[in-house]
């Protein structure tokens, strides 16, 4: 179904995010078919006792049943506000922040916590550091999965490898952390740039010095060091967040740089950790949903473009207004 969502007072950030998740078919199907019910973990203290996942599933069902052209997501909004009150005010909020909150809320409501001990995953840092990186990444992921297991994690989370190296003694420390978003910097202040330039900037080696210097465990003091990020695991559904809003002390700024990206076949091979780059399976991503922000920092307006699976047509969702749009107008 395709339905617009009524604006309940500056809720375009919420509506745009809902439309993108509703267009994420495997996830929407999980809610629409009711299979999420078997996964609800009402005892998870990190969750909402099922309140958020149930409210969201009801909304997805109403959208997908296709009986209405416009829906007022009042019950869903109320459920969200009971958890985080600032999303309930009438102020404009950040769509990415809301998406992070929503996916995390859904995840915790259906998080299967496996309490069984996993001695096979235990080892000291030195031994971990000596592992082949593909093995280390796998172990780190397995450790994470013992505490975080849901369709959100298995479908939408990836993993980043972060390597720190002391500039003095060359001591290395490698960590593998899960991510829900690839939050990419925009390396140009104006004009346009390619999303690949953003990815290169994100994975470029960075020097940590001065206040940011790394406390080297071998030198036992803060040292000028290098830091490098690469992708050690890619999810089936990848969310890219372009960091348009910058914060410098009390000042906020929005970068209006146009970021060019392919709507089909985004290639991430180059940004994987080197041992994965040679693997045969080339990961390519097609765009099917995007949230756009128009206007300035205070206020502004969010809309979403989502490609419908049935007829492969792009739709522009501007709160309650829905229109078919061309693929080449889907701009971020
Ligand atoms: Zn050192």
py3Dmol code that shows the C-alpha trace and the ligand (Angstrom):
import py3Dmol

protein = """\
ATOM      1  CA  UNK A   1       0.000   0.000   0.000  1.00  0.00           C
ATOM      2  CA  UNK A   2       0.937   3.614  -0.454  1.00  0.00           C
ATOM      3  CA  UNK A   3      -0.478   6.054   2.059  1.00  0.00           C
ATOM      4  CA  UNK A   4       0.433   9.544   3.134  1.00  0.00           C
ATOM      5  CA  UNK A   5       0.949  10.344   6.802  1.00  0.00           C
ATOM      6  CA  UNK A   6      -0.694  13.360   8.359  1.00  0.00           C
ATOM      7  CA  UNK A   7       1.605  15.933   9.889  1.00  0.00           C
ATOM      8  CA  UNK A   8       0.807  16.063  13.601  1.00  0.00           C
ATOM      9  CA  UNK A   9       2.762  19.270  14.239  1.00  0.00           C
ATOM     10  CA  UNK A  10       6.295  19.255  12.807  1.00  0.00           C
ATOM     11  CA  UNK A  11       6.322  15.477  12.528  1.00  0.00           C
ATOM     12  CA  UNK A  12       7.669  15.335   8.977  1.00  0.00           C
ATOM     13  CA  UNK A  13      10.934  13.895  10.408  1.00  0.00           C
ATOM     14  CA  UNK A  14       8.893  10.995  11.833  1.00  0.00           C
ATOM     15  CA  UNK A  15       6.711  10.520   8.757  1.00  0.00           C
ATOM     16  CA  UNK A  16       9.703  10.401   6.404  1.00  0.00           C
ATOM     17  CA  UNK A  17      11.417   7.753   8.509  1.00  0.00           C
ATOM     18  CA  UNK A  18       8.234   5.650   8.756  1.00  0.00           C
ATOM     19  CA  UNK A  19       7.850   5.706   4.953  1.00  0.00           C
ATOM     20  CA  UNK A  20      11.425   4.483   4.481  1.00  0.00           C
ATOM     21  CA  UNK A  21      10.994   1.581   6.905  1.00  0.00           C
ATOM     22  CA  UNK A  22       7.613   0.752   5.410  1.00  0.00           C
ATOM     23  CA  UNK A  23       9.417   0.535   2.056  1.00  0.00           C
ATOM     24  CA  UNK A  24      12.024  -1.843   3.505  1.00  0.00           C
ATOM     25  CA  UNK A  25      10.071  -4.870   2.368  1.00  0.00           C
ATOM     26  CA  UNK A  26      11.641  -7.739   4.359  1.00  0.00           C
ATOM     27  CA  UNK A  27      11.290  -5.695   7.539  1.00  0.00           C
ATOM     28  CA  UNK A  28       7.764  -4.466   6.756  1.00  0.00           C
ATOM     29  CA  UNK A  29       6.744  -8.062   6.007  1.00  0.00           C
ATOM     30  CA  UNK A  30       8.074  -9.139   9.416  1.00  0.00           C
ATOM     31  CA  UNK A  31       5.599  -6.707  10.993  1.00  0.00           C
ATOM     32  CA  UNK A  32       2.744  -7.109   8.527  1.00  0.00           C
ATOM     33  CA  UNK A  33       2.606 -10.896   8.787  1.00  0.00           C
ATOM     34  CA  UNK A  34       2.730 -10.776  12.581  1.00  0.00           C
ATOM     35  CA  UNK A  35       5.902 -12.873  12.834  1.00  0.00           C
ATOM     36  CA  UNK A  36       7.383 -10.195  15.120  1.00  0.00           C
ATOM     37  CA  UNK A  37       5.000 -11.410  17.855  1.00  0.00           C
ATOM     38  CA  UNK A  38       6.986 -14.587  18.446  1.00  0.00           C
ATOM     39  CA  UNK A  39      10.079 -12.461  19.014  1.00  0.00           C
ATOM     40  CA  UNK A  40       8.764  -9.979  21.569  1.00  0.00           C
ATOM     41  CA  UNK A  41      10.885 -10.030  24.699  1.00  0.00           C
ATOM     42  CA  UNK A  42       8.784  -8.277  27.328  1.00  0.00           C
ATOM     43  CA  UNK A  43      11.351  -8.892  30.049  1.00  0.00           C
ATOM     44  CA  UNK A  44      14.222  -7.041  28.423  1.00  0.00           C
ATOM     45  CA  UNK A  45      14.901  -4.083  30.750  1.00  0.00           C
ATOM     46  CA  UNK A  46      16.382  -2.184  27.786  1.00  0.00           C
ATOM     47  CA  UNK A  47      13.117  -2.519  25.868  1.00  0.00           C
ATOM     48  CA  UNK A  48       9.652  -1.009  26.274  1.00  0.00           C
ATOM     49  CA  UNK A  49       7.899  -4.270  27.094  1.00  0.00           C
ATOM     50  CA  UNK A  50       6.788  -4.538  23.489  1.00  0.00           C
ATOM     51  CA  UNK A  51       5.014  -1.186  23.386  1.00  0.00           C
ATOM     52  CA  UNK A  52       7.072   0.383  20.600  1.00  0.00           C
ATOM     53  CA  UNK A  53       7.273  -2.686  18.397  1.00  0.00           C
ATOM     54  CA  UNK A  54       3.528  -3.299  18.711  1.00  0.00           C
ATOM     55  CA  UNK A  55       2.618   0.312  17.971  1.00  0.00           C
ATOM     56  CA  UNK A  56       4.925   0.316  14.963  1.00  0.00           C
ATOM     57  CA  UNK A  57       3.632  -3.019  13.669  1.00  0.00           C
ATOM     58  CA  UNK A  58       0.037  -1.751  13.876  1.00  0.00           C
ATOM     59  CA  UNK A  59       0.964   1.306  11.853  1.00  0.00           C
ATOM     60  CA  UNK A  60       2.772  -0.748   9.197  1.00  0.00           C
ATOM     61  CA  UNK A  61      -0.254  -3.021   8.962  1.00  0.00           C
ATOM     62  CA  UNK A  62      -2.586  -0.080   8.352  1.00  0.00           C
ATOM     63  CA  UNK A  63      -0.239   1.324   5.686  1.00  0.00           C
ATOM     64  CA  UNK A  64       0.156  -2.028   3.947  1.00  0.00           C
ATOM     65  CA  UNK A  65      -3.535  -2.939   4.019  1.00  0.00           C
ATOM     66  CA  UNK A  66      -4.030   0.007   1.715  1.00  0.00           C
ATOM     67  CA  UNK A  67      -7.522   0.985   2.845  1.00  0.00           C
ATOM     68  CA  UNK A  68      -6.651   4.621   3.444  1.00  0.00           C
ATOM     69  CA  UNK A  69      -4.922   7.245   1.345  1.00  0.00           C
ATOM     70  CA  UNK A  70      -3.919   9.231   4.402  1.00  0.00           C
ATOM     71  CA  UNK A  71      -3.226   7.928   7.894  1.00  0.00           C
ATOM     72  CA  UNK A  72      -2.823   9.827  11.171  1.00  0.00           C
ATOM     73  CA  UNK A  73      -0.082   8.031  13.110  1.00  0.00           C
ATOM     74  CA  UNK A  74      -1.404   9.333  16.444  1.00  0.00           C
ATOM     75  CA  UNK A  75      -1.205   6.122  18.475  1.00  0.00           C
ATOM     76  CA  UNK A  76       2.310   5.453  17.249  1.00  0.00           C
ATOM     77  CA  UNK A  77       3.421   8.986  18.042  1.00  0.00           C
ATOM     78  CA  UNK A  78       1.957   8.711  21.553  1.00  0.00           C
ATOM     79  CA  UNK A  79       3.842   5.457  22.155  1.00  0.00           C
ATOM     80  CA  UNK A  80       7.082   7.134  21.039  1.00  0.00           C
ATOM     81  CA  UNK A  81       6.459  10.189  23.223  1.00  0.00           C
ATOM     82  CA  UNK A  82       5.939   8.112  26.321  1.00  0.00           C
ATOM     83  CA  UNK A  83       9.541   6.949  25.853  1.00  0.00           C
ATOM     84  CA  UNK A  84      11.263  10.057  24.613  1.00  0.00           C
ATOM     85  CA  UNK A  85       9.245  13.134  25.323  1.00  0.00           C
ATOM     86  CA  UNK A  86      11.175  15.533  23.089  1.00  0.00           C
ATOM     87  CA  UNK A  87       9.962  13.702  19.978  1.00  0.00           C
ATOM     88  CA  UNK A  88       6.463  14.601  21.085  1.00  0.00           C
ATOM     89  CA  UNK A  89       6.874  18.345  21.225  1.00  0.00           C
ATOM     90  CA  UNK A  90       6.029  20.532  18.303  1.00  0.00           C
ATOM     91  CA  UNK A  91       9.650  21.252  17.443  1.00  0.00           C
ATOM     92  CA  UNK A  92      11.333  19.914  14.367  1.00  0.00           C
ATOM     93  CA  UNK A  93      13.584  16.958  15.175  1.00  0.00           C
ATOM     94  CA  UNK A  94      16.451  15.256  13.445  1.00  0.00           C
ATOM     95  CA  UNK A  95      15.272  12.386  11.230  1.00  0.00           C
ATOM     96  CA  UNK A  96      18.479  10.388  11.653  1.00  0.00           C
ATOM     97  CA  UNK A  97      18.288  10.677  15.431  1.00  0.00           C
ATOM     98  CA  UNK A  98      14.692   9.496  15.299  1.00  0.00           C
ATOM     99  CA  UNK A  99      15.511   6.572  12.994  1.00  0.00           C
ATOM    100  CA  UNK A 100      18.288   5.497  15.375  1.00  0.00           C
ATOM    101  CA  UNK A 101      15.902   5.711  18.326  1.00  0.00           C
ATOM    102  CA  UNK A 102      13.133   3.814  16.535  1.00  0.00           C
ATOM    103  CA  UNK A 103      15.321   0.985  15.229  1.00  0.00           C
ATOM    104  CA  UNK A 104      16.967   0.625  18.617  1.00  0.00           C
ATOM    105  CA  UNK A 105      13.569   0.601  20.350  1.00  0.00           C
ATOM    106  CA  UNK A 106      12.244  -2.069  17.986  1.00  0.00           C
ATOM    107  CA  UNK A 107      15.458  -4.052  18.381  1.00  0.00           C
ATOM    108  CA  UNK A 108      15.330  -4.070  22.186  1.00  0.00           C
ATOM    109  CA  UNK A 109      11.663  -5.091  22.165  1.00  0.00           C
ATOM    110  CA  UNK A 110      12.512  -8.198  20.130  1.00  0.00           C
ATOM    111  CA  UNK A 111      16.071  -8.726  21.349  1.00  0.00           C
ATOM    112  CA  UNK A 112      16.791 -12.355  22.114  1.00  0.00           C
ATOM    113  CA  UNK A 113      19.347 -12.416  24.915  1.00  0.00           C
ATOM    114  CA  UNK A 114      21.276 -15.644  24.975  1.00  0.00           C
ATOM    115  CA  UNK A 115      22.574 -16.146  28.502  1.00  0.00           C
ATOM    116  CA  UNK A 116      24.566 -19.276  27.735  1.00  0.00           C
ATOM    117  CA  UNK A 117      28.279 -18.814  28.391  1.00  0.00           C
ATOM    118  CA  UNK A 118      30.512 -18.838  25.321  1.00  0.00           C
ATOM    119  CA  UNK A 119      33.996 -19.798  26.554  1.00  0.00           C
ATOM    120  CA  UNK A 120      35.056 -20.209  22.922  1.00  0.00           C
ATOM    121  CA  UNK A 121      34.778 -16.438  22.502  1.00  0.00           C
ATOM    122  CA  UNK A 122      36.901 -15.557  25.508  1.00  0.00           C
ATOM    123  CA  UNK A 123      40.540 -14.614  25.125  1.00  0.00           C
ATOM    124  CA  UNK A 124      42.885 -11.902  26.287  1.00  0.00           C
ATOM    125  CA  UNK A 125      43.566  -8.785  24.244  1.00  0.00           C
ATOM    126  CA  UNK A 126      47.038  -9.896  23.178  1.00  0.00           C
ATOM    127  CA  UNK A 127      45.739 -13.145  21.737  1.00  0.00           C
ATOM    128  CA  UNK A 128      42.852 -11.315  20.069  1.00  0.00           C
ATOM    129  CA  UNK A 129      45.276  -8.848  18.475  1.00  0.00           C
ATOM    130  CA  UNK A 130      47.280 -11.682  16.938  1.00  0.00           C
ATOM    131  CA  UNK A 131      44.258 -13.230  15.182  1.00  0.00           C
ATOM    132  CA  UNK A 132      43.733 -12.954  11.463  1.00  0.00           C
ATOM    133  CA  UNK A 133      41.417  -9.960  11.017  1.00  0.00           C
ATOM    134  CA  UNK A 134      38.614 -11.953   9.405  1.00  0.00           C
ATOM    135  CA  UNK A 135      38.642 -14.327  12.402  1.00  0.00           C
ATOM    136  CA  UNK A 136      38.826 -11.473  14.911  1.00  0.00           C
ATOM    137  CA  UNK A 137      35.930  -9.678  13.195  1.00  0.00           C
ATOM    138  CA  UNK A 138      33.858 -12.856  13.312  1.00  0.00           C
ATOM    139  CA  UNK A 139      34.590 -13.398  17.026  1.00  0.00           C
ATOM    140  CA  UNK A 140      33.730  -9.780  17.838  1.00  0.00           C
ATOM    141  CA  UNK A 141      30.444 -10.189  15.943  1.00  0.00           C
ATOM    142  CA  UNK A 142      29.635 -13.443  17.762  1.00  0.00           C
ATOM    143  CA  UNK A 143      30.310 -11.752  21.100  1.00  0.00           C
ATOM    144  CA  UNK A 144      28.000  -8.898  20.129  1.00  0.00           C
ATOM    145  CA  UNK A 145      25.290 -11.327  19.016  1.00  0.00           C
ATOM    146  CA  UNK A 146      25.165 -12.982  22.441  1.00  0.00           C
ATOM    147  CA  UNK A 147      23.667  -9.738  23.764  1.00  0.00           C
ATOM    148  CA  UNK A 148      22.072  -8.320  20.627  1.00  0.00           C
ATOM    149  CA  UNK A 149      20.083 -10.611  18.419  1.00  0.00           C
ATOM    150  CA  UNK A 150      17.144  -9.467  16.323  1.00  0.00           C
ATOM    151  CA  UNK A 151      16.095  -8.962  12.712  1.00  0.00           C
ATOM    152  CA  UNK A 152      17.344  -5.368  13.047  1.00  0.00           C
ATOM    153  CA  UNK A 153      20.861  -6.578  13.871  1.00  0.00           C
ATOM    154  CA  UNK A 154      20.957  -9.387  11.327  1.00  0.00           C
ATOM    155  CA  UNK A 155      19.517  -7.298   8.503  1.00  0.00           C
ATOM    156  CA  UNK A 156      20.690  -3.757   9.149  1.00  0.00           C
ATOM    157  CA  UNK A 157      23.847  -3.737  11.213  1.00  0.00           C
ATOM    158  CA  UNK A 158      27.379  -3.957   9.944  1.00  0.00           C
ATOM    159  CA  UNK A 159      30.737  -3.743  11.630  1.00  0.00           C
ATOM    160  CA  UNK A 160      33.663  -1.343  11.472  1.00  0.00           C
ATOM    161  CA  UNK A 161      37.264  -2.217  12.070  1.00  0.00           C
ATOM    162  CA  UNK A 162      39.187   0.514  13.863  1.00  0.00           C
ATOM    163  CA  UNK A 163      42.975   0.312  13.957  1.00  0.00           C
ATOM    164  CA  UNK A 164      45.036   2.490  16.242  1.00  0.00           C
ATOM    165  CA  UNK A 165      48.793   2.573  16.005  1.00  0.00           C
ATOM    166  CA  UNK A 166      51.238   4.350  18.267  1.00  0.00           C
ATOM    167  CA  UNK A 167      53.505   6.737  16.354  1.00  0.00           C
ATOM    168  CA  UNK A 168      56.386   6.038  18.744  1.00  0.00           C
ATOM    169  CA  UNK A 169      56.493   2.291  19.408  1.00  0.00           C
ATOM    170  CA  UNK A 170      54.145   1.071  16.644  1.00  0.00           C
ATOM    171  CA  UNK A 171      51.941  -0.766  19.157  1.00  0.00           C
ATOM    172  CA  UNK A 172      48.618  -1.611  17.526  1.00  0.00           C
ATOM    173  CA  UNK A 173      45.151  -1.916  18.962  1.00  0.00           C
ATOM    174  CA  UNK A 174      42.306  -3.171  16.826  1.00  0.00           C
ATOM    175  CA  UNK A 175      38.629  -3.030  17.722  1.00  0.00           C
ATOM    176  CA  UNK A 176      35.556  -4.157  15.837  1.00  0.00           C
ATOM    177  CA  UNK A 177      32.346  -2.273  16.539  1.00  0.00           C
ATOM    178  CA  UNK A 178      28.849  -2.755  15.168  1.00  0.00           C
ATOM    179  CA  UNK A 179      27.178   0.075  13.281  1.00  0.00           C
ATOM    180  CA  UNK A 180      23.611   0.815  12.258  1.00  0.00           C
ATOM    181  CA  UNK A 181      24.519   3.819  10.100  1.00  0.00           C
ATOM    182  CA  UNK A 182      27.508   4.629   7.985  1.00  0.00           C
ATOM    183  CA  UNK A 183      27.719   8.251   9.089  1.00  0.00           C
ATOM    184  CA  UNK A 184      29.752   9.871   6.358  1.00  0.00           C
ATOM    185  CA  UNK A 185      31.447  13.256   6.451  1.00  0.00           C
ATOM    186  CA  UNK A 186      30.955  15.528   3.448  1.00  0.00           C
ATOM    187  CA  UNK A 187      34.452  16.629   2.433  1.00  0.00           C
ATOM    188  CA  UNK A 188      33.356  19.677   0.436  1.00  0.00           C
ATOM    189  CA  UNK A 189      31.757  22.832   1.747  1.00  0.00           C
ATOM    190  CA  UNK A 190      29.866  23.719  -1.424  1.00  0.00           C
ATOM    191  CA  UNK A 191      29.208  22.620  -4.980  1.00  0.00           C
ATOM    192  CA  UNK A 192      28.886  18.891  -5.395  1.00  0.00           C
ATOM    193  CA  UNK A 193      30.855  15.770  -4.631  1.00  0.00           C
ATOM    194  CA  UNK A 194      30.495  12.051  -5.095  1.00  0.00           C
ATOM    195  CA  UNK A 195      29.432   9.700  -2.330  1.00  0.00           C
ATOM    196  CA  UNK A 196      32.704   7.885  -3.001  1.00  0.00           C
ATOM    197  CA  UNK A 197      34.568  11.029  -1.898  1.00  0.00           C
ATOM    198  CA  UNK A 198      32.595  10.862   1.370  1.00  0.00           C
ATOM    199  CA  UNK A 199      33.516   7.192   1.776  1.00  0.00           C
ATOM    200  CA  UNK A 200      37.198   7.907   1.076  1.00  0.00           C
ATOM    201  CA  UNK A 201      37.192  10.657   3.686  1.00  0.00           C
ATOM    202  CA  UNK A 202      35.503   8.327   6.173  1.00  0.00           C
ATOM    203  CA  UNK A 203      38.120   5.598   5.700  1.00  0.00           C
ATOM    204  CA  UNK A 204      41.136   7.920   5.386  1.00  0.00           C
ATOM    205  CA  UNK A 205      43.921   7.502   7.922  1.00  0.00           C
ATOM    206  CA  UNK A 206      43.625  10.112  10.623  1.00  0.00           C
ATOM    207  CA  UNK A 207      46.300  11.394  13.011  1.00  0.00           C
ATOM    208  CA  UNK A 208      45.330  11.634  16.649  1.00  0.00           C
ATOM    209  CA  UNK A 209      47.440  14.127  18.539  1.00  0.00           C
ATOM    210  CA  UNK A 210      47.288  16.778  21.235  1.00  0.00           C
ATOM    211  CA  UNK A 211      44.061  16.423  23.183  1.00  0.00           C
ATOM    212  CA  UNK A 212      42.995  13.492  21.024  1.00  0.00           C
ATOM    213  CA  UNK A 213      46.248  11.557  21.370  1.00  0.00           C
ATOM    214  CA  UNK A 214      45.846   7.876  22.106  1.00  0.00           C
ATOM    215  CA  UNK A 215      46.999   6.532  25.452  1.00  0.00           C
ATOM    216  CA  UNK A 216      49.376   3.832  24.228  1.00  0.00           C
ATOM    217  CA  UNK A 217      49.291   0.826  26.575  1.00  0.00           C
ATOM    218  CA  UNK A 218      52.899  -0.049  25.723  1.00  0.00           C
ATOM    219  CA  UNK A 219      54.436   3.420  26.166  1.00  0.00           C
ATOM    220  CA  UNK A 220      51.974   3.958  29.024  1.00  0.00           C
ATOM    221  CA  UNK A 221      51.399   7.546  27.968  1.00  0.00           C
ATOM    222  CA  UNK A 222      49.472   9.613  25.440  1.00  0.00           C
ATOM    223  CA  UNK A 223      51.106   9.389  22.046  1.00  0.00           C
ATOM    224  CA  UNK A 224      50.511  10.875  18.674  1.00  0.00           C
ATOM    225  CA  UNK A 225      48.925   7.964  16.808  1.00  0.00           C
ATOM    226  CA  UNK A 226      47.155   7.016  13.626  1.00  0.00           C
ATOM    227  CA  UNK A 227      43.606   5.785  13.357  1.00  0.00           C
ATOM    228  CA  UNK A 228      42.052   4.042  10.401  1.00  0.00           C
ATOM    229  CA  UNK A 229      38.511   2.810   9.862  1.00  0.00           C
ATOM    230  CA  UNK A 230      37.508   0.149   7.370  1.00  0.00           C
ATOM    231  CA  UNK A 231      34.327  -1.871   6.976  1.00  0.00           C
ATOM    232  CA  UNK A 232      34.642  -5.411   8.333  1.00  0.00           C
ATOM    233  CA  UNK A 233      31.055  -6.474   7.763  1.00  0.00           C
ATOM    234  CA  UNK A 234      28.327  -5.203   5.454  1.00  0.00           C
ATOM    235  CA  UNK A 235      24.631  -5.640   6.227  1.00  0.00           C
ATOM    236  CA  UNK A 236      21.990  -6.656   3.671  1.00  0.00           C
ATOM    237  CA  UNK A 237      20.239  -3.339   4.196  1.00  0.00           C
ATOM    238  CA  UNK A 238      22.684  -0.471   4.528  1.00  0.00           C
ATOM    239  CA  UNK A 239      21.756   2.929   5.940  1.00  0.00           C
ATOM    240  CA  UNK A 240      23.983   5.806   4.930  1.00  0.00           C
ATOM    241  CA  UNK A 241      23.759   9.027   6.890  1.00  0.00           C
ATOM    242  CA  UNK A 242      25.319  12.101   5.318  1.00  0.00           C
ATOM    243  CA  UNK A 243      26.537  14.419   8.024  1.00  0.00           C
ATOM    244  CA  UNK A 244      25.046  17.657   6.736  1.00  0.00           C
ATOM    245  CA  UNK A 245      24.677  19.221  10.141  1.00  0.00           C
ATOM    246  CA  UNK A 246      27.927  20.243  11.750  1.00  0.00           C
ATOM    247  CA  UNK A 247      28.347  21.387  15.302  1.00  0.00           C
ATOM    248  CA  UNK A 248      31.194  23.653  16.312  1.00  0.00           C
ATOM    249  CA  UNK A 249      30.755  24.657  19.906  1.00  0.00           C
ATOM    250  CA  UNK A 250      27.462  26.534  20.061  1.00  0.00           C
ATOM    251  CA  UNK A 251      27.357  26.990  16.283  1.00  0.00           C
ATOM    252  CA  UNK A 252      25.439  24.740  13.976  1.00  0.00           C
ATOM    253  CA  UNK A 253      25.800  24.697  10.271  1.00  0.00           C
ATOM    254  CA  UNK A 254      24.209  22.856   7.382  1.00  0.00           C
ATOM    255  CA  UNK A 255      26.246  21.769   4.379  1.00  0.00           C
ATOM    256  CA  UNK A 256      24.242  22.216   1.194  1.00  0.00           C
ATOM    257  CA  UNK A 257      26.799  20.290  -0.883  1.00  0.00           C
ATOM    258  CA  UNK A 258      25.036  18.139  -3.472  1.00  0.00           C
ATOM    259  CA  UNK A 259      26.144  14.546  -2.969  1.00  0.00           C
ATOM    260  CA  UNK A 260      26.012  12.456  -6.147  1.00  0.00           C
ATOM    261  CA  UNK A 261      25.409   8.750  -5.788  1.00  0.00           C
ATOM    262  CA  UNK A 262      24.405   5.879  -8.032  1.00  0.00           C
ATOM    263  CA  UNK A 263      20.810   4.734  -7.503  1.00  0.00           C
ATOM    264  CA  UNK A 264      21.961   1.294  -8.630  1.00  0.00           C
ATOM    265  CA  UNK A 265      25.128  -0.627  -7.878  1.00  0.00           C
ATOM    266  CA  UNK A 266      26.874   1.377  -5.156  1.00  0.00           C
ATOM    267  CA  UNK A 267      30.205  -0.405  -4.718  1.00  0.00           C
ATOM    268  CA  UNK A 268      31.863  -0.583  -1.332  1.00  0.00           C
ATOM    269  CA  UNK A 269      34.643  -3.064  -2.063  1.00  0.00           C
ATOM    270  CA  UNK A 270      37.347  -0.380  -1.752  1.00  0.00           C
ATOM    271  CA  UNK A 271      36.287   0.551   1.769  1.00  0.00           C
ATOM    272  CA  UNK A 272      36.329  -2.954   3.186  1.00  0.00           C
ATOM    273  CA  UNK A 273      39.261  -4.130   5.280  1.00  0.00           C
ATOM    274  CA  UNK A 274      41.934  -5.305   2.808  1.00  0.00           C
ATOM    275  CA  UNK A 275      41.580  -9.015   3.573  1.00  0.00           C
ATOM    276  CA  UNK A 276      37.930  -8.809   2.477  1.00  0.00           C
ATOM    277  CA  UNK A 277      38.560  -6.814  -0.683  1.00  0.00           C
ATOM    278  CA  UNK A 278      39.713  -9.865  -2.589  1.00  0.00           C
ATOM    279  CA  UNK A 279      36.633 -11.923  -1.754  1.00  0.00           C
ATOM    280  CA  UNK A 280      34.613 -12.878  -4.788  1.00  0.00           C
ATOM    281  CA  UNK A 281      31.260 -11.738  -3.491  1.00  0.00           C
ATOM    282  CA  UNK A 282      31.083  -8.145  -4.617  1.00  0.00           C
ATOM    283  CA  UNK A 283      28.671  -6.266  -2.451  1.00  0.00           C
ATOM    284  CA  UNK A 284      26.606  -3.806  -4.445  1.00  0.00           C
ATOM    285  CA  UNK A 285      23.757  -1.727  -3.161  1.00  0.00           C
ATOM    286  CA  UNK A 286      20.722  -0.327  -4.938  1.00  0.00           C
ATOM    287  CA  UNK A 287      18.948   2.650  -3.457  1.00  0.00           C
ATOM    288  CA  UNK A 288      15.281   2.157  -2.586  1.00  0.00           C
ATOM    289  CA  UNK A 289      14.616   4.848   0.014  1.00  0.00           C
ATOM    290  CA  UNK A 290      16.001   8.250   0.935  1.00  0.00           C
ATOM    291  CA  UNK A 291      15.123  10.995   3.389  1.00  0.00           C
ATOM    292  CA  UNK A 292      15.746  14.552   2.256  1.00  0.00           C
ATOM    293  CA  UNK A 293      15.967  17.680   4.341  1.00  0.00           C
ATOM    294  CA  UNK A 294      15.073  21.034   2.829  1.00  0.00           C
ATOM    295  CA  UNK A 295      15.641  24.455   4.262  1.00  0.00           C
ATOM    296  CA  UNK A 296      17.606  25.785   7.170  1.00  0.00           C
ATOM    297  CA  UNK A 297      18.623  24.444  10.536  1.00  0.00           C
ATOM    298  CA  UNK A 298      15.677  25.631  12.539  1.00  0.00           C
ATOM    299  CA  UNK A 299      12.572  24.255  11.032  1.00  0.00           C
ATOM    300  CA  UNK A 300      13.207  23.051   7.541  1.00  0.00           C
ATOM    301  CA  UNK A 301      11.238  20.175   6.128  1.00  0.00           C
ATOM    302  CA  UNK A 302      11.763  16.466   5.601  1.00  0.00           C
ATOM    303  CA  UNK A 303      10.384  14.363   2.767  1.00  0.00           C
ATOM    304  CA  UNK A 304      11.059  10.780   1.720  1.00  0.00           C
ATOM    305  CA  UNK A 305      11.474   9.103  -1.661  1.00  0.00           C
ATOM    306  CA  UNK A 306      10.741   5.393  -1.683  1.00  0.00           C
ATOM    307  CA  UNK A 307      10.766   2.910  -4.541  1.00  0.00           C
ATOM    308  CA  UNK A 308       7.743   0.645  -4.410  1.00  0.00           C
ATOM    309  CA  UNK A 309       8.571  -3.017  -4.991  1.00  0.00           C
ATOM    310  CA  UNK A 310       5.462  -3.980  -6.956  1.00  0.00           C
ATOM    311  CA  UNK A 311       5.787  -1.569  -9.859  1.00  0.00           C
ATOM    312  CA  UNK A 312       9.344  -0.269  -9.253  1.00  0.00           C
ATOM    313  CA  UNK A 313       7.969   3.275  -9.228  1.00  0.00           C
ATOM    314  CA  UNK A 314       9.509   5.953  -7.049  1.00  0.00           C
ATOM    315  CA  UNK A 315       7.091   7.808  -4.796  1.00  0.00           C
ATOM    316  CA  UNK A 316       7.654  11.109  -3.102  1.00  0.00           C
ATOM    317  CA  UNK A 317       6.170  11.260   0.401  1.00  0.00           C
ATOM    318  CA  UNK A 318       5.594  14.768   1.664  1.00  0.00           C
ATOM    319  CA  UNK A 319       3.556  14.107   4.811  1.00  0.00           C
ATOM    320  CA  UNK A 320       0.003  13.436   3.591  1.00  0.00           C
ATOM    321  CA  UNK A 321       0.871  14.190  -0.053  1.00  0.00           C
ATOM    322  CA  UNK A 322       2.103  11.295  -2.163  1.00  0.00           C
ATOM    323  CA  UNK A 323       3.193  11.601  -5.766  1.00  0.00           C
ATOM    324  CA  UNK A 324       5.010   9.442  -8.285  1.00  0.00           C
ATOM    325  CA  UNK A 325       8.442  10.815  -9.131  1.00  0.00           C
ATOM    326  CA  UNK A 326      11.313  10.052 -11.485  1.00  0.00           C
ATOM    327  CA  UNK A 327      14.370   8.177 -10.294  1.00  0.00           C
ATOM    328  CA  UNK A 328      16.670  11.008 -11.333  1.00  0.00           C
ATOM    329  CA  UNK A 329      14.880  13.420  -8.998  1.00  0.00           C
ATOM    330  CA  UNK A 330      15.802  11.350  -5.953  1.00  0.00           C
ATOM    331  CA  UNK A 331      18.507  13.589  -4.599  1.00  0.00           C
ATOM    332  CA  UNK A 332      20.194  13.554  -1.253  1.00  0.00           C
TER     333      UNK A 332
END
"""
ligand_1 = """\
1
ZN
Zn 53.539 3.347 22.105
"""
view = py3Dmol.view(width=600, height=400)
view.addModel(protein, "pdb")
view.setStyle({"model": 0}, {"cartoon": {"style": "trace"}})
view.addModel(ligand_1, "xyz")
view.setStyle({"model": 1}, {"stick": {}})
view.zoomTo()
view.show()
